[in-house]
Amino acid sequence: MTKIEKDIRHLSSGTMATLTGIKKYDEIDRIQYAFAEYAKKNERRRDWENWSDAWDDFEDSREIEKVLDTNGAIAMMDRVASRDG
């Protein structure tokens, strides 16, 4: 397991909730698992310095939409839209 993947797996639910805007633990857990798997598959091809860099790519990849139900996807899109401004 790489350092970034390990760091991702150790992120708190609170950190994941802040990143996603989602409060349901089952959705947070699915997102965190998908994020760690994404990092595991892509870390060698990317130039990430830390998990935050990996998160930016994961968020942009739209992989997150595959693990969310409609309500979670809406919450995530709202959070991204407010970030992007």
N, CA, C and O atoms as a GROMACS GRO file, in nm:
protein
  340
    1MET      N    1   0.086  -0.118   0.000
    1MET     CA    2   0.000   0.000   0.000
    1MET      C    3   0.090   0.124   0.000
    1MET      O    4   0.184   0.134   0.080
    2THR      N    5   0.061   0.216  -0.089
    2THR     CA    6   0.141   0.338  -0.098
    2THR      C    7   0.105   0.434   0.016
    2THR      O    8   0.002   0.417   0.081
    3LYS      N    9   0.188   0.533   0.039
    3LYS     CA   10   0.162   0.630   0.144
    3LYS      C   11   0.033   0.707   0.119
    3LYS      O   12  -0.046   0.728   0.212
    4ILE      N   13   0.011   0.748  -0.004
    4ILE     CA   14  -0.111   0.824  -0.034
    4ILE      C   15  -0.235   0.737  -0.012
    4ILE      O   16  -0.333   0.783   0.046
    5GLU      N   17  -0.231   0.613  -0.058
    5GLU     CA   18  -0.345   0.524  -0.037
    5GLU      C   19  -0.369   0.504   0.113
    5GLU      O   20  -0.484   0.505   0.159
    6LYS      N   21  -0.263   0.485   0.188
    6LYS     CA   22  -0.275   0.468   0.334
    6LYS      C   23  -0.335   0.594   0.398
    6LYS      O   24  -0.423   0.585   0.483
    7ASP      N   25  -0.286   0.710   0.356
    7ASP     CA   26  -0.340   0.836   0.409
    7ASP      C   27  -0.489   0.850   0.379
    7ASP      O   28  -0.566   0.895   0.464
    8ILE      N   29  -0.529   0.811   0.259
    8ILE     CA   30  -0.670   0.818   0.220
    8ILE      C   31  -0.754   0.728   0.309
    8ILE      O   32  -0.860   0.768   0.356
    9ARG      N   33  -0.707   0.608   0.331
    9ARG     CA   34  -0.782   0.512   0.414
    9ARG      C   35  -0.793   0.558   0.559
    9ARG      O   36  -0.883   0.515   0.631
   10HIS      N   37  -0.702   0.646   0.601
   10HIS     CA   38  -0.705   0.695   0.739
   10HIS      C   39  -0.771   0.832   0.755
   10HIS      O   40  -0.773   0.888   0.864
   11LEU      N   41  -0.826   0.886   0.647
   11LEU     CA   42  -0.898   1.013   0.659
   11LEU      C   43  -1.021   0.992   0.748
   11LEU      O   44  -1.086   0.888   0.741
   12SER      N   45  -1.052   1.089   0.829
   12SER     CA   46  -1.168   1.078   0.917
   12SER      C   47  -1.297   1.098   0.838
   12SER      O   48  -1.298   1.155   0.730
   13SER      N   49  -1.405   1.049   0.896
   13SER     CA   50  -1.536   1.071   0.834
   13SER      C   51  -1.567   1.219   0.827
   13SER      O   52  -1.632   1.265   0.733
   14GLY      N   53  -1.520   1.294   0.926
   14GLY     CA   54  -1.542   1.439   0.925
   14GLY      C   55  -1.472   1.507   0.809
   14GLY      O   56  -1.527   1.597   0.746
   15THR      N   57  -1.350   1.464   0.780
   15THR     CA   58  -1.278   1.519   0.665
   15THR      C   59  -1.350   1.484   0.536
   15THR      O   60  -1.367   1.568   0.448
   16MET      N   61  -1.392   1.359   0.524
   16MET     CA   62  -1.464   1.317   0.404
   16MET      C   63  -1.596   1.392   0.390
   16MET      O   64  -1.636   1.427   0.280
   17ALA      N   65  -1.665   1.415   0.501
   17ALA     CA   66  -1.791   1.490   0.497
   17ALA      C   67  -1.766   1.633   0.451
   17ALA      O   68  -1.845   1.688   0.374
   18THR      N   69  -1.657   1.693   0.497
   18THR     CA   70  -1.623   1.829   0.454
   18THR      C   71  -1.590   1.832   0.305
   18THR      O   72  -1.633   1.923   0.234
   19LEU      N   73  -1.515   1.735   0.259
   19LEU     CA   74  -1.477   1.729   0.118
   19LEU      C   75  -1.598   1.711   0.026
   19LEU      O   76  -1.604   1.770  -0.082
   20THR      N   77  -1.693   1.631   0.070
   20THR     CA   78  -1.804   1.593  -0.017
   20THR      C   79  -1.933   1.669   0.008
   20THR      O   80  -2.018   1.681  -0.080
   21GLY      N   81  -1.949   1.721   0.129
   21GLY     CA   82  -2.076   1.783   0.166
   21GLY      C   83  -2.182   1.681   0.202
   21GLY      O   84  -2.299   1.715   0.218
   22ILE      N   85  -2.142   1.556   0.215
   22ILE     CA   86  -2.233   1.446   0.244
   22ILE      C   87  -2.219   1.408   0.392
   22ILE      O   88  -2.108   1.406   0.446
   23LYS      N   89  -2.332   1.378   0.455
   23LYS     CA   90  -2.332   1.348   0.598
   23LYS      C   91  -2.364   1.202   0.630
   23LYS      O   92  -2.344   1.158   0.743
   24LYS      N   93  -2.411   1.126   0.532
   24LYS     CA   94  -2.447   0.986   0.557
   24LYS      C   95  -2.321   0.900   0.558
   24LYS      O   96  -2.246   0.896   0.461
   25TYR      N   97  -2.300   0.831   0.671
   25TYR     CA   98  -2.178   0.752   0.685
   25TYR      C   99  -2.165   0.643   0.578
   25TYR      O  100  -2.054   0.617   0.532
   26ASP      N  101  -2.274   0.580   0.540
   26ASP     CA  102  -2.262   0.474   0.440
   26ASP      C  103  -2.216   0.530   0.306
   26ASP      O  104  -2.140   0.464   0.235
   27GLU      N  105  -2.262   0.649   0.270
   27GLU     CA  106  -2.215   0.711   0.146
   27GLU      C  107  -2.071   0.758   0.159
   27GLU      O  108  -1.992   0.743   0.066
   28ILE      N  109  -2.037   0.814   0.274
   28ILE     CA  110  -1.899   0.857   0.298
   28ILE      C  111  -1.804   0.738   0.287
   28ILE      O  112  -1.698   0.748   0.225
   29ASP      N  113  -1.841   0.626   0.347
   29ASP     CA  114  -1.757   0.506   0.342
   29ASP      C  115  -1.739   0.457   0.199
   29ASP      O  116  -1.629   0.416   0.161
   30ARG      N  117  -1.845   0.459   0.119
   30ARG     CA  118  -1.835   0.415  -0.021
   30ARG      C  119  -1.744   0.507  -0.101
   30ARG      O  120  -1.664   0.462  -0.182
   31ILE      N  121  -1.758   0.637  -0.077
   31ILE     CA  122  -1.675   0.734  -0.147
   31ILE      C  123  -1.528   0.716  -0.108
   31ILE      O  124  -1.440   0.716  -0.194
   32GLN      N  125  -1.503   0.700   0.021
   32GLN     CA  126  -1.364   0.685   0.067
   32GLN      C  127  -1.301   0.558   0.009
   32GLN      O  128  -1.185   0.560  -0.030
   33TYR      N  129  -1.376   0.450   0.004
   33TYR     CA  130  -1.325   0.327  -0.055
   33TYR      C  131  -1.294   0.349  -0.204
   33TYR      O  132  -1.187   0.310  -0.251
   34ALA      N  133  -1.388   0.410  -0.276
   34ALA     CA  134  -1.366   0.435  -0.419
   34ALA      C  135  -1.247   0.528  -0.441
   34ALA      O  136  -1.170   0.510  -0.536
   35PHE      N  137  -1.231   0.627  -0.354
   35PHE     CA  138  -1.118   0.719  -0.362
   35PHE      C  139  -0.986   0.645  -0.343
   35PHE      O  140  -0.891   0.665  -0.418
   36ALA      N  141  -0.981   0.558  -0.243
   36ALA     CA  142  -0.858   0.481  -0.219
   36ALA      C  143  -0.827   0.389  -0.336
   36ALA      O  144  -0.711   0.376  -0.376
   37GLU      N  145  -0.930   0.327  -0.392
   37GLU     CA  146  -0.909   0.240  -0.508
   37GLU      C  147  -0.862   0.320  -0.629
   37GLU      O  148  -0.776   0.274  -0.704
   38TYR      N  149  -0.920   0.437  -0.648
   38TYR     CA  150  -0.878   0.526  -0.758
   38TYR      C  151  -0.730   0.561  -0.743
   38TYR      O  152  -0.654   0.556  -0.839
   39ALA      N  153  -0.691   0.597  -0.622
   39ALA     CA  154  -0.550   0.632  -0.597
   39ALA      C  155  -0.459   0.513  -0.622
   39ALA      O  156  -0.352   0.527  -0.681
   40LYS      N  157  -0.502   0.397  -0.578
   40LYS     CA  158  -0.422   0.276  -0.596
   40LYS      C  159  -0.398   0.248  -0.745
   40LYS      O  160  -0.288   0.211  -0.784
   41LYS      N  161  -0.501   0.268  -0.826
   41LYS     CA  162  -0.491   0.240  -0.969
   41LYS      C  163  -0.414   0.348  -1.045
   41LYS      O  164  -0.353   0.318  -1.148
   42ASN      N  165  -0.415   0.470  -0.996
   42ASN     CA  166  -0.364   0.582  -1.075
   42ASN      C  167  -0.240   0.652  -1.021
   42ASN      O  168  -0.184   0.738  -1.089
   43GLU      N  169  -0.198   0.619  -0.902
   43GLU     CA  170  -0.090   0.694  -0.840
   43GLU      C  171   0.040   0.691  -0.921
   43GLU      O  172   0.111   0.792  -0.926
   44ARG      N  173   0.070   0.582  -0.983
   44ARG     CA  174   0.196   0.574  -1.060
   44ARG      C  175   0.193   0.661  -1.184
   44ARG      O  176   0.298   0.701  -1.234
   45ARG      N  177   0.073   0.689  -1.234
   45ARG     CA  178   0.061   0.770  -1.356
   45ARG      C  179   0.044   0.919  -1.326
   45ARG      O  180   0.047   1.002  -1.417
   46ARG      N  181   0.027   0.952  -1.199
   46ARG     CA  182   0.002   1.091  -1.160
   46ARG      C  183   0.119   1.143  -1.078
   46ARG      O  184   0.201   1.066  -1.027
   47ASP      N  185   0.126   1.273  -1.067
   47ASP     CA  186   0.233   1.336  -0.989
   47ASP      C  187   0.172   1.399  -0.863
   47ASP      O  188   0.178   1.521  -0.844
   48TRP      N  189   0.115   1.314  -0.778
   48TRP     CA  190   0.053   1.363  -0.656
   48TRP      C  191   0.156   1.374  -0.545
   48TRP      O  192   0.237   1.283  -0.524
   49GLU      N  193   0.152   1.486  -0.475
   49GLU     CA  194   0.240   1.501  -0.358
   49GLU      C  195   0.173   1.451  -0.232
   49GLU      O  196   0.241   1.414  -0.136
   50ASN      N  197   0.040   1.451  -0.231
   50ASN     CA  198  -0.034   1.412  -0.110
   50ASN      C  199  -0.176   1.370  -0.147
   50ASN      O  200  -0.215   1.376  -0.264
   51TRP      N  201  -0.253   1.328  -0.047
   51TRP     CA  202  -0.389   1.281  -0.073
   51TRP      C  203  -0.477   1.393  -0.128
   51TRP      O  204  -0.570   1.366  -0.203
   52SER      N  205  -0.449   1.517  -0.092
   52SER     CA  206  -0.529   1.629  -0.139
   52SER      C  207  -0.517   1.645  -0.291
   52SER      O  208  -0.616   1.672  -0.358
   53ASP      N  209  -0.397   1.627  -0.344
   53ASP     CA  210  -0.378   1.630  -0.489
   53ASP      C  211  -0.457   1.516  -0.555
   53ASP      O  212  -0.520   1.534  -0.659
   54ALA      N  213  -0.452   1.399  -0.492
   54ALA     CA  214  -0.526   1.284  -0.544
   54ALA      C  215  -0.676   1.311  -0.541
   54ALA      O  216  -0.748   1.273  -0.633
   55TRP      N  217  -0.723   1.378  -0.434
   55TRP     CA  218  -0.866   1.410  -0.424
   55TRP      C  219  -0.909   1.500  -0.540
   55TRP      O  220  -1.015   1.479  -0.598
   56ASP      N  221  -0.828   1.598  -0.572
   56ASP     CA  222  -0.863   1.689  -0.682
   56ASP      C  223  -0.884   1.611  -0.812
   56ASP      O  224  -0.979   1.636  -0.886
   57ASP      N  225  -0.794   1.517  -0.839
   57ASP     CA  226  -0.808   1.435  -0.960
   57ASP      C  227  -0.929   1.342  -0.951
   57ASP      O  228  -1.002   1.324  -1.048
   58PHE      N  229  -0.949   1.283  -0.834
   58PHE     CA  230  -1.063   1.193  -0.814
   58PHE      C  231  -1.194   1.268  -0.835
   58PHE      O  232  -1.285   1.219  -0.902
   59GLU      N  233  -1.202   1.386  -0.779
   59GLU     CA  234  -1.322   1.468  -0.793
   59GLU      C  235  -1.346   1.504  -0.940
   59GLU      O  236  -1.459   1.499  -0.988
   60ASP      N  237  -1.241   1.541  -1.010
   60ASP     CA  238  -1.252   1.578  -1.152
   60ASP      C  239  -1.283   1.457  -1.242
   60ASP      O  240  -1.338   1.474  -1.351
   61SER      N  241  -1.247   1.339  -1.197
   61SER     CA  242  -1.264   1.218  -1.279
   61SER      C  243  -1.410   1.174  -1.291
   61SER      O  244  -1.444   1.095  -1.379
   62ARG      N  245  -1.494   1.224  -1.204
   62ARG     CA  246  -1.636   1.189  -1.199
   62ARG      C  247  -1.659   1.045  -1.156
   62ARG      O  248  -1.770   0.994  -1.167
   63GLU      N  249  -1.554   0.979  -1.106
   63GLU     CA  250  -1.567   0.844  -1.052
   63GLU      C  251  -1.664   0.843  -0.934
   63GLU      O  252  -1.732   0.744  -0.908
   64ILE      N  253  -1.668   0.953  -0.864
   64ILE     CA  254  -1.751   0.963  -0.744
   64ILE      C  255  -1.899   0.941  -0.776
   64ILE      O  256  -1.974   0.888  -0.694
   65GLU      N  257  -1.941   0.981  -0.894
   65GLU     CA  258  -2.081   0.967  -0.933
   65GLU      C  259  -2.123   0.821  -0.941
   65GLU      O  260  -2.242   0.790  -0.927
   66LYS      N  261  -2.029   0.733  -0.964
   66LYS     CA  262  -2.060   0.591  -0.974
   66LYS      C  263  -2.097   0.530  -0.839
   66LYS      O  264  -2.162   0.426  -0.835
   67VAL      N  265  -2.056   0.593  -0.730
   67VAL     CA  266  -2.081   0.534  -0.598
   67VAL      C  267  -2.191   0.604  -0.520
   67VAL      O  268  -2.230   0.559  -0.412
   68LEU      N  269  -2.242   0.714  -0.573
   68LEU     CA  270  -2.343   0.790  -0.501
   68LEU      C  271  -2.483   0.764  -0.553
   68LEU      O  272  -2.504   0.741  -0.672
   69ASP      N  273  -2.579   0.769  -0.461
   69ASP     CA  274  -2.718   0.769  -0.505
   69ASP      C  275  -2.754   0.911  -0.548
   69ASP      O  276  -2.669   1.000  -0.539
   70THR      N  277  -2.874   0.934  -0.592
   70THR     CA  278  -2.914   1.064  -0.645
   70THR      C  279  -2.896   1.176  -0.545
   70THR      O  280  -2.842   1.281  -0.580
   71ASN      N  281  -2.939   1.157  -0.420
   71ASN     CA  282  -2.926   1.263  -0.320
   71ASN      C  283  -2.781   1.297  -0.291
   71ASN      O  284  -2.745   1.415  -0.279
   72GLY      N  285  -2.698   1.196  -0.280
   72GLY     CA  286  -2.556   1.220  -0.257
   72GLY      C  287  -2.491   1.290  -0.373
   72GLY      O  288  -2.408   1.379  -0.353
   73ALA      N  289  -2.528   1.252  -0.494
   73ALA     CA  290  -2.471   1.314  -0.613
   73ALA      C  291  -2.510   1.462  -0.618
   73ALA      O  292  -2.429   1.547  -0.655
   74ILE      N  293  -2.634   1.492  -0.582
   74ILE     CA  294  -2.678   1.631  -0.582
   74ILE      C  295  -2.601   1.711  -0.479
   74ILE      O  296  -2.558   1.823  -0.508
   75ALA      N  297  -2.581   1.656  -0.359
   75ALA     CA  298  -2.505   1.727  -0.255
   75ALA      C  299  -2.363   1.752  -0.302
   75ALA      O  300  -2.309   1.861  -0.280
   76MET      N  301  -2.302   1.653  -0.365
   76MET     CA  302  -2.165   1.667  -0.413
   76MET      C  303  -2.158   1.771  -0.524
   76MET      O  304  -2.066   1.853  -0.525
   77MET      N  305  -2.252   1.769  -0.617
   77MET     CA  306  -2.250   1.867  -0.726
   77MET      C  307  -2.269   2.008  -0.672
   77MET      O  308  -2.206   2.102  -0.721
   78ASP      N  309  -2.355   2.024  -0.572
   78ASP     CA  310  -2.374   2.155  -0.511
   78ASP      C  311  -2.246   2.204  -0.447
   78ASP      O  312  -2.212   2.322  -0.459
   79ARG      N  313  -2.174   2.116  -0.379
   79ARG     CA  314  -2.050   2.154  -0.313
   79ARG      C  315  -1.945   2.194  -0.416
   79ARG      O  316  -1.874   2.294  -0.399
   80VAL      N  317  -1.933   2.117  -0.523
   80VAL     CA  318  -1.837   2.148  -0.629
   80VAL      C  319  -1.872   2.279  -0.696
   80VAL      O  320  -1.784   2.360  -0.724
   81ALA      N  321  -2.000   2.301  -0.723
   81ALA     CA  322  -2.044   2.424  -0.788
   81ALA      C  323  -2.013   2.545  -0.702
   81ALA      O  324  -1.971   2.648  -0.754
   82SER      N  325  -2.031   2.534  -0.570
   82SER     CA  326  -2.002   2.647  -0.483
   82SER      C  327  -1.852   2.670  -0.475
   82SER      O  328  -1.808   2.785  -0.459
   83ARG      N  329  -1.771   2.565  -0.484
   83ARG     CA  330  -1.626   2.579  -0.483
   83ARG      C  331  -1.577   2.646  -0.610
   83ARG      O  332  -1.490   2.733  -0.607
   84ASP      N  333  -1.634   2.604  -0.723
   84ASP     CA  334  -1.590   2.655  -0.852
   84ASP      C  335  -1.647   2.792  -0.884
   84ASP      O  336  -1.603   2.859  -0.977
   85GLY      N  337  -1.744   2.831  -0.805
   85GLY     CA  338  -1.790   2.960  -0.807
   85GLY      C  339  -1.881   3.031  -0.888
   85GLY      O  340  -1.904   3.150  -0.866
   0.00000   0.00000   0.00000
